[in-house]
Amino acid sequence: MCYGCYKEAGEPKIFSGLVMVAAAMAKEIDNYGAFHIVVDDMNIEDHHLEYCIEHAEATEAEIEFGRLMLTMDEDARMSALALADGMWSMSLKV
């Protein structure tokens, strides 16, 4: 994943259930597969996700991941990918 892209986006750290699920799903996505432009290159805009869902030879898991990402705003999408790649972690302070 592109750390420079994450930094350029302001290093968002959105903590939510959707982000956690999307991060877990992203970890299972092949970095060289149909969603390469999303999970490896961080092209998180709607048209990139829609392309991968509709035109790439995506697996059902990848399509499900893409559809979930489309329900999130771009900061949440970026947070999920960065979380999956270990660029930040969630911790609870009590």
A tleap script that builds the chain and sets N, CA, C and O, in Angstrom:
source leaprc.protein.ff14SB
mol = sequence {
  NMET CYS TYR GLY CYS TYR LYS GLU ALA GLY
  GLU PRO LYS ILE PHE SER GLY LEU VAL MET
  VAL ALA ALA ALA MET ALA LYS GLU ILE ASP
  ASN TYR GLY ALA PHE HIE ILE VAL VAL ASP
  ASP MET ASN ILE GLU ASP HIE HIE LEU GLU
  TYR CYS ILE GLU HIE ALA GLU ALA THR GLU
  ALA GLU ILE GLU PHE GLY ARG LEU MET LEU
  THR MET ASP GLU ASP ALA ARG MET SER ALA
  LEU ALA LEU ALA ASP GLY MET TRP SER MET
  SER LEU LYS CVAL
}
set mol.1.N position { 0.834 -1.176 0.000 }
set mol.1.CA position { 0.000 0.000 0.000 }
set mol.1.C position { 0.881 1.243 0.000 }
set mol.1.O position { 2.020 1.207 0.466 }
set mol.2.N position { 0.371 2.290 -0.502 }
set mol.2.CA position { 1.108 3.537 -0.693 }
set mol.2.C position { 1.020 4.422 0.557 }
set mol.2.O position { -0.005 5.061 0.796 }
set mol.3.N position { 2.107 4.458 1.358 }
set mol.3.CA position { 2.088 5.298 2.550 }
set mol.3.C position { 1.996 6.771 2.177 }
set mol.3.O position { 1.337 7.548 2.868 }
set mol.4.N position { 2.654 7.156 1.087 }
set mol.4.CA position { 2.584 8.539 0.634 }
set mol.4.C position { 1.154 8.964 0.339 }
set mol.4.O position { 0.760 10.092 0.633 }
set mol.5.N position { 0.373 8.047 -0.248 }
set mol.5.CA position { -1.043 8.333 -0.544 }
set mol.5.C position { -1.822 8.531 0.753 }
set mol.5.O position { -2.657 9.429 0.861 }
set mol.6.N position { -1.535 7.680 1.729 }
set mol.6.CA position { -2.204 7.771 3.029 }
set mol.6.C position { -1.845 9.092 3.710 }
set mol.6.O position { -2.714 9.781 4.244 }
set mol.7.N position { -0.578 9.432 3.685 }
set mol.7.CA position { -0.128 10.681 4.296 }
set mol.7.C position { -0.749 11.883 3.584 }
set mol.7.O position { -1.197 12.831 4.229 }
set mol.8.N position { -0.773 11.838 2.254 }
set mol.8.CA position { -1.358 12.926 1.468 }
set mol.8.C position { -2.843 13.112 1.781 }
set mol.8.O position { -3.363 14.224 1.700 }
set mol.9.N position { -3.520 12.024 2.137 }
set mol.9.CA position { -4.944 12.082 2.475 }
set mol.9.C position { -5.181 12.594 3.894 }
set mol.9.O position { -6.327 12.711 4.328 }
set mol.10.N position { -4.102 12.901 4.620 }
set mol.10.CA position { -4.236 13.430 5.970 }
set mol.10.C position { -4.192 12.372 7.054 }
set mol.10.O position { -4.510 12.657 8.208 }
set mol.11.N position { -3.800 11.145 6.699 }
set mol.11.CA position { -3.695 10.026 7.633 }
set mol.11.C position { -4.956 9.840 8.482 }
set mol.11.O position { -4.874 9.820 9.710 }
set mol.12.N position { -6.114 9.706 7.843 }
set mol.12.CA position { -7.345 9.529 8.621 }
set mol.12.C position { -7.311 8.242 9.442 }
set mol.12.O position { -6.760 7.228 9.013 }
set mol.13.N position { -7.903 8.303 10.609 }
set mol.13.CA position { -7.977 7.146 11.505 }
set mol.13.C position { -9.410 7.030 12.016 }
set mol.13.O position { -9.687 7.283 13.189 }
set mol.14.N position { -10.307 6.648 11.125 }
set mol.14.CA position { -11.719 6.487 11.471 }
set mol.14.C position { -11.885 5.148 12.178 }
set mol.14.O position { -11.471 4.110 11.661 }
set mol.15.N position { -12.483 5.177 13.345 }
set mol.15.CA position { -12.726 3.963 14.126 }
set mol.15.C position { -14.214 3.656 14.078 }
set mol.15.O position { -15.023 4.365 14.677 }
set mol.16.N position { -14.571 2.595 13.361 }
set mol.16.CA position { -15.977 2.183 13.300 }
set mol.16.C position { -16.043 0.699 12.978 }
set mol.16.O position { -15.055 0.090 12.567 }
set mol.17.N position { -17.209 0.138 13.171 }
set mol.17.CA position { -17.412 -1.265 12.841 }
set mol.17.C position { -17.188 -1.541 11.368 }
set mol.17.O position { -16.580 -2.550 11.011 }
set mol.18.N position { -17.678 -0.647 10.502 }
set mol.18.CA position { -17.491 -0.832 9.056 }
set mol.18.C position { -16.017 -0.798 8.679 }
set mol.18.O position { -15.565 -1.596 7.857 }
set mol.19.N position { -15.270 0.115 9.273 }
set mol.19.CA position { -13.836 0.199 8.992 }
set mol.19.C position { -13.147 -1.088 9.420 }
set mol.19.O position { -12.296 -1.608 8.699 }
set mol.20.N position { -13.510 -1.600 10.585 }
set mol.20.CA position { -12.900 -2.842 11.064 }
set mol.20.C position { -13.207 -4.008 10.126 }
set mol.20.O position { -12.320 -4.802 9.815 }
set mol.21.N position { -14.446 -4.114 9.680 }
set mol.21.CA position { -14.833 -5.193 8.764 }
set mol.21.C position { -14.109 -5.036 7.433 }
set mol.21.O position { -13.569 -6.004 6.899 }
set mol.22.N position { -14.098 -3.819 6.898 }
set mol.22.CA position { -13.428 -3.577 5.617 }
set mol.22.C position { -11.930 -3.864 5.716 }
set mol.22.O position { -11.341 -4.399 4.777 }
set mol.23.N position { -11.315 -3.516 6.836 }
set mol.23.CA position { -9.887 -3.791 7.028 }
set mol.23.C position { -9.627 -5.294 7.048 }
set mol.23.O position { -8.672 -5.772 6.434 }
set mol.24.N position { -10.474 -6.031 7.750 }
set mol.24.CA position { -10.321 -7.491 7.792 }
set mol.24.C position { -10.480 -8.088 6.398 }
set mol.24.O position { -9.738 -8.994 6.019 }
set mol.25.N position { -11.440 -7.582 5.640 }
set mol.25.CA position { -11.649 -8.071 4.276 }
set mol.25.C position { -10.463 -7.704 3.384 }
set mol.25.O position { -10.032 -8.511 2.560 }
set mol.26.N position { -9.938 -6.497 3.546 }
set mol.26.CA position { -8.812 -6.039 2.724 }
set mol.26.C position { -7.585 -6.914 2.927 }
set mol.26.O position { -6.824 -7.151 1.989 }
set mol.27.N position { -7.393 -7.395 4.154 }
set mol.27.CA position { -6.250 -8.272 4.434 }
set mol.27.C position { -6.307 -9.558 3.625 }
set mol.27.O position { -5.274 -10.165 3.341 }
set mol.28.N position { -7.504 -9.972 3.256 }
set mol.28.CA position { -7.689 -11.218 2.517 }
set mol.28.C position { -7.640 -11.030 0.998 }
set mol.28.O position { -7.621 -12.009 0.253 }
set mol.29.N position { -7.619 -9.787 0.542 }
set mol.29.CA position { -7.628 -9.494 -0.894 }
set mol.29.C position { -6.217 -9.659 -1.458 }
set mol.29.O position { -5.246 -9.200 -0.857 }
set mol.30.N position { -6.110 -10.312 -2.605 }
set mol.30.CA position { -4.831 -10.489 -3.294 }
set mol.30.C position { -4.350 -9.139 -3.823 }
set mol.30.O position { -5.033 -8.505 -4.628 }
set mol.31.N position { -3.177 -8.700 -3.370 }
set mol.31.CA position { -2.639 -7.408 -3.811 }
set mol.31.C position { -2.404 -7.342 -5.313 }
set mol.31.O position { -2.251 -6.253 -5.866 }
set mol.32.N position { -2.373 -8.481 -5.971 }
set mol.32.CA position { -2.135 -8.516 -7.416 }
set mol.32.C position { -3.373 -8.965 -8.174 }
set mol.32.O position { -3.296 -9.263 -9.365 }
set mol.33.N position { -4.510 -9.015 -7.497 }
set mol.33.CA position { -5.748 -9.476 -8.112 }
set mol.33.C position { -6.571 -8.347 -8.693 }
set mol.33.O position { -6.061 -7.274 -9.016 }
set mol.34.N position { -7.856 -8.617 -8.817 }
set mol.34.CA position { -8.784 -7.689 -9.470 }
set mol.34.C position { -8.875 -6.341 -8.758 }
set mol.34.O position { -9.152 -5.325 -9.397 }
set mol.35.N position { -8.648 -6.318 -7.465 }
set mol.35.CA position { -8.751 -5.070 -6.702 }
set mol.35.C position { -7.379 -4.467 -6.392 }
set mol.35.O position { -7.237 -3.680 -5.457 }
set mol.36.N position { -6.382 -4.840 -7.177 }
set mol.36.CA position { -5.029 -4.313 -6.990 }
set mol.36.C position { -5.020 -2.788 -6.938 }
set mol.36.O position { -4.349 -2.197 -6.092 }
set mol.37.N position { -5.761 -2.152 -7.840 }
set mol.37.CA position { -5.734 -0.683 -7.887 }
set mol.37.C position { -6.334 -0.050 -6.633 }
set mol.37.O position { -6.094 1.124 -6.349 }
set mol.38.N position { -7.108 -0.824 -5.893 }
set mol.38.CA position { -7.702 -0.324 -4.646 }
set mol.38.C position { -6.788 -0.643 -3.469 }
set mol.38.O position { -6.328 0.272 -2.785 }
set mol.39.N position { -6.516 -1.924 -3.220 }
set mol.39.CA position { -5.800 -2.314 -2.007 }
set mol.39.C position { -4.313 -2.002 -2.049 }
set mol.39.O position { -3.712 -1.773 -0.999 }
set mol.40.N position { -3.710 -1.985 -3.209 }
set mol.40.CA position { -2.275 -1.731 -3.279 }
set mol.40.C position { -1.965 -0.291 -3.672 }
set mol.40.O position { -1.035 0.311 -3.138 }
set mol.41.N position { -2.732 0.258 -4.594 }
set mol.41.CA position { -2.475 1.612 -5.084 }
set mol.41.C position { -3.331 2.677 -4.404 }
set mol.41.O position { -3.133 3.871 -4.629 }
set mol.42.N position { -4.272 2.255 -3.580 }
set mol.42.CA position { -5.148 3.145 -2.816 }
set mol.42.C position { -6.004 4.058 -3.687 }
set mol.42.O position { -6.246 5.211 -3.331 }
set mol.43.N position { -6.455 3.553 -4.812 }
set mol.43.CA position { -7.418 4.280 -5.641 }
set mol.43.C position { -8.801 3.970 -5.083 }
set mol.43.O position { -9.431 2.985 -5.470 }
set mol.44.N position { -9.264 4.814 -4.175 }
set mol.44.CA position { -10.464 4.514 -3.390 }
set mol.44.C position { -11.709 5.248 -3.859 }
set mol.44.O position { -12.769 5.137 -3.241 }
set mol.45.N position { -11.589 5.992 -4.941 }
set mol.45.CA position { -12.738 6.735 -5.437 }
set mol.45.C position { -13.795 5.770 -5.978 }
set mol.45.O position { -13.490 4.645 -6.373 }
set mol.46.N position { -15.050 6.240 -5.985 }
set mol.46.CA position { -16.170 5.400 -6.429 }
set mol.46.C position { -15.916 4.750 -7.779 }
set mol.46.O position { -16.151 3.553 -7.945 }
set mol.47.N position { -15.436 5.530 -8.748 }
set mol.47.CA position { -15.294 4.976 -10.097 }
set mol.47.C position { -14.269 3.848 -10.158 }
set mol.47.O position { -14.401 2.950 -10.989 }
set mol.48.N position { -13.247 3.872 -9.295 }
set mol.48.CA position { -12.284 2.770 -9.258 }
set mol.48.C position { -12.921 1.517 -8.660 }
set mol.48.O position { -12.748 0.413 -9.177 }
set mol.49.N position { -13.656 1.702 -7.572 }
set mol.49.CA position { -14.341 0.568 -6.953 }
set mol.49.C position { -15.373 -0.026 -7.906 }
set mol.49.O position { -15.468 -1.245 -8.047 }
set mol.50.N position { -16.139 0.833 -8.552 }
set mol.50.CA position { -17.158 0.357 -9.497 }
set mol.50.C position { -16.529 -0.388 -10.668 }
set mol.50.O position { -17.069 -1.395 -11.125 }
set mol.51.N position { -15.394 0.100 -11.153 }
set mol.51.CA position { -14.697 -0.588 -12.240 }
set mol.51.C position { -14.305 -2.001 -11.806 }
set mol.51.O position { -14.538 -2.969 -12.530 }
set mol.52.N position { -13.713 -2.106 -10.626 }
set mol.52.CA position { -13.268 -3.419 -10.147 }
set mol.52.C position { -14.441 -4.377 -9.973 }
set mol.52.O position { -14.331 -5.562 -10.287 }
set mol.53.N position { -15.549 -3.870 -9.480 }
set mol.53.CA position { -16.736 -4.705 -9.287 }
set mol.53.C position { -17.310 -5.149 -10.624 }
set mol.53.O position { -17.660 -6.318 -10.789 }
set mol.54.N position { -17.408 -4.245 -11.565 }
set mol.54.CA position { -18.119 -4.513 -12.816 }
set mol.54.C position { -17.264 -5.099 -13.930 }
set mol.54.O position { -17.767 -5.874 -14.744 }
set mol.55.N position { -15.996 -4.751 -13.986 }
set mol.55.CA position { -15.209 -5.105 -15.155 }
set mol.55.C position { -14.042 -6.050 -14.893 }
set mol.55.O position { -13.680 -6.834 -15.770 }
set mol.56.N position { -13.469 -5.995 -13.744 }
set mol.56.CA position { -12.337 -6.868 -13.454 }
set mol.56.C position { -12.847 -8.275 -13.147 }
set mol.56.O position { -14.017 -8.463 -12.814 }
set mol.57.N position { -11.973 -9.239 -13.262 }
set mol.57.CA position { -12.342 -10.623 -12.952 }
set mol.57.C position { -12.238 -10.828 -11.443 }
set mol.57.O position { -11.323 -11.487 -10.950 }
set mol.58.N position { -13.179 -10.257 -10.735 }
set mol.58.CA position { -13.166 -10.261 -9.279 }
set mol.58.C position { -13.846 -11.500 -8.715 }
set mol.58.O position { -14.781 -12.044 -9.303 }
set mol.59.N position { -13.351 -11.928 -7.559 }
set mol.59.CA position { -13.989 -13.015 -6.827 }
set mol.59.C position { -15.209 -12.457 -6.093 }
set mol.59.O position { -15.377 -11.243 -5.986 }
set mol.60.N position { -16.047 -13.343 -5.597 }
set mol.60.CA position { -17.212 -12.899 -4.818 }
set mol.60.C position { -16.774 -12.120 -3.583 }
set mol.60.O position { -17.403 -11.125 -3.222 }
set mol.61.N position { -15.695 -12.567 -2.929 }
set mol.61.CA position { -15.197 -11.862 -1.744 }
set mol.61.C position { -14.726 -10.455 -2.105 }
set mol.61.O position { -14.956 -9.508 -1.352 }
set mol.62.N position { -14.066 -10.317 -3.257 }
set mol.62.CA position { -13.611 -9.000 -3.688 }
set mol.62.C position { -14.797 -8.090 -4.017 }
set mol.62.O position { -14.790 -6.906 -3.678 }
set mol.63.N position { -15.798 -8.640 -4.670 }
set mol.63.CA position { -16.996 -7.856 -4.997 }
set mol.63.C position { -17.699 -7.400 -3.722 }
set mol.63.O position { -18.140 -6.254 -3.626 }
set mol.64.N position { -17.800 -8.294 -2.751 }
set mol.64.CA position { -18.417 -7.940 -1.467 }
set mol.64.C position { -17.619 -6.819 -0.787 }
set mol.64.O position { -18.194 -5.880 -0.237 }
set mol.65.N position { -16.298 -6.934 -0.833 }
set mol.65.CA position { -15.425 -5.892 -0.280 }
set mol.65.C position { -15.671 -4.559 -0.990 }
set mol.65.O position { -15.817 -3.525 -0.337 }
set mol.66.N position { -15.716 -4.581 -2.300 }
set mol.66.CA position { -15.949 -3.364 -3.077 }
set mol.66.C position { -17.279 -2.718 -2.753 }
set mol.66.O position { -17.369 -1.498 -2.620 }
set mol.67.N position { -18.299 -3.526 -2.628 }
set mol.67.CA position { -19.631 -2.987 -2.300 }
set mol.67.C position { -19.647 -2.371 -0.903 }
set mol.67.O position { -20.269 -1.330 -0.686 }
set mol.68.N position { -18.965 -3.012 0.039 }
set mol.68.CA position { -18.872 -2.445 1.386 }
set mol.68.C position { -18.133 -1.108 1.346 }
set mol.68.O position { -18.566 -0.136 1.966 }
set mol.69.N position { -17.032 -1.062 0.625 }
set mol.69.CA position { -16.261 0.180 0.533 }
set mol.69.C position { -17.097 1.312 -0.061 }
set mol.69.O position { -16.948 2.466 0.340 }
set mol.70.N position { -17.972 0.994 -1.008 }
set mol.70.CA position { -18.819 2.023 -1.617 }
set mol.70.C position { -19.805 2.640 -0.627 }
set mol.70.O position { -20.309 3.737 -0.869 }
set mol.71.N position { -20.089 1.959 0.477 }
set mol.71.CA position { -21.003 2.500 1.485 }
set mol.71.C position { -20.306 3.480 2.427 }
set mol.71.O position { -20.960 4.155 3.222 }
set mol.72.N position { -18.987 3.554 2.338 }
set mol.72.CA position { -18.189 4.363 3.254 }
set mol.72.C position { -17.678 5.623 2.561 }
set mol.72.O position { -17.540 5.651 1.338 }
set mol.73.N position { -17.396 6.672 3.349 }
set mol.73.CA position { -16.780 7.855 2.747 }
set mol.73.C position { -15.286 7.586 2.531 }
set mol.73.O position { -14.757 6.580 3.003 }
set mol.74.N position { -14.618 8.484 1.823 }
set mol.74.CA position { -13.227 8.232 1.453 }
set mol.74.C position { -12.284 8.183 2.653 }
set mol.74.O position { -11.312 7.427 2.626 }
set mol.75.N position { -12.537 8.959 3.698 }
set mol.75.CA position { -11.695 8.877 4.891 }
set mol.75.C position { -11.817 7.506 5.547 }
set mol.75.O position { -10.819 6.944 5.998 }
set mol.76.N position { -13.022 6.970 5.604 }
set mol.76.CA position { -13.219 5.640 6.180 }
set mol.76.C position { -12.556 4.576 5.310 }
set mol.76.O position { -11.955 3.637 5.832 }
set mol.77.N position { -12.661 4.713 4.000 }
set mol.77.CA position { -12.013 3.761 3.085 }
set mol.77.C position { -10.499 3.769 3.293 }
set mol.77.O position { -9.866 2.720 3.404 }
set mol.78.N position { -9.937 4.972 3.342 }
set mol.78.CA position { -8.495 5.106 3.534 }
set mol.78.C position { -8.090 4.543 4.890 }
set mol.78.O position { -7.055 3.887 5.007 }
set mol.79.N position { -8.897 4.795 5.910 }
set mol.79.CA position { -8.625 4.268 7.250 }
set mol.79.C position { -8.602 2.749 7.240 }
set mol.79.O position { -7.729 2.134 7.852 }
set mol.80.N position { -9.560 2.140 6.545 }
set mol.80.CA position { -9.637 0.679 6.489 }
set mol.80.C position { -8.409 0.086 5.818 }
set mol.80.O position { -7.837 -0.884 6.317 }
set mol.81.N position { -8.000 0.656 4.697 }
set mol.81.CA position { -6.829 0.127 3.993 }
set mol.81.C position { -5.558 0.319 4.808 }
set mol.81.O position { -4.707 -0.570 4.856 }
set mol.82.N position { -5.428 1.475 5.447 }
set mol.82.CA position { -4.252 1.735 6.271 }
set mol.82.C position { -4.232 0.826 7.497 }
set mol.82.O position { -3.171 0.348 7.897 }
set mol.83.N position { -5.382 0.588 8.087 }
set mol.83.CA position { -5.481 -0.326 9.223 }
set mol.83.C position { -5.084 -1.735 8.796 }
set mol.83.O position { -4.339 -2.412 9.505 }
set mol.84.N position { -5.573 -2.175 7.652 }
set mol.84.CA position { -5.244 -3.510 7.141 }
set mol.84.C position { -3.751 -3.657 6.893 }
set mol.84.O position { -3.197 -4.745 7.044 }
set mol.85.N position { -3.105 -2.569 6.517 }
set mol.85.CA position { -1.683 -2.607 6.191 }
set mol.85.C position { -0.791 -2.259 7.378 }
set mol.85.O position { 0.430 -2.188 7.234 }
set mol.86.N position { -1.385 -2.042 8.549 }
set mol.86.CA position { -0.606 -1.789 9.757 }
set mol.86.C position { -0.063 -0.376 9.893 }
set mol.86.O position { 0.872 -0.146 10.661 }
set mol.87.N position { -0.629 0.571 9.163 }
set mol.87.CA position { -0.167 1.960 9.256 }
set mol.87.C position { -0.698 2.668 10.494 }
set mol.87.O position { -0.190 3.720 10.880 }
set mol.88.N position { -1.701 2.100 11.103 }
set mol.88.CA position { -2.209 2.579 12.385 }
set mol.88.C position { -2.916 1.415 13.051 }
set mol.88.O position { -3.236 0.421 12.398 }
set mol.89.N position { -3.159 1.534 14.340 }
set mol.89.CA position { -3.861 0.468 15.056 }
set mol.89.C position { -4.883 1.092 15.991 }
set mol.89.O position { -4.776 2.252 16.389 }
set mol.90.N position { -5.857 0.295 16.321 }
set mol.90.CA position { -6.902 0.756 17.233 }
set mol.90.C position { -6.550 0.295 18.630 }
set mol.90.O position { -6.170 -0.858 18.835 }
set mol.91.N position { -6.673 1.186 19.580 }
set mol.91.CA position { -6.467 0.798 20.966 }
set mol.91.C position { -7.512 1.510 21.811 }
set mol.91.O position { -7.865 2.664 21.569 }
set mol.92.N position { -7.978 0.806 22.777 }
set mol.92.CA position { -8.966 1.376 23.692 }
set mol.92.C position { -8.256 1.843 24.950 }
set mol.92.O position { -7.486 1.097 25.554 }
set mol.93.N position { -8.518 3.071 25.335 }
set mol.93.CA position { -7.947 3.607 26.570 }
set mol.93.C position { -9.077 3.709 27.577 }
set mol.93.O position { -10.106 4.337 27.323 }
set mol.94.N position { -8.868 3.089 28.706 }
set mol.94.CA position { -9.899 3.074 29.738 }
set mol.94.C position { -9.442 3.887 30.915 }
set mol.94.O position { -10.167 4.005 31.903 }
savepdb mol mol.pdb
quit
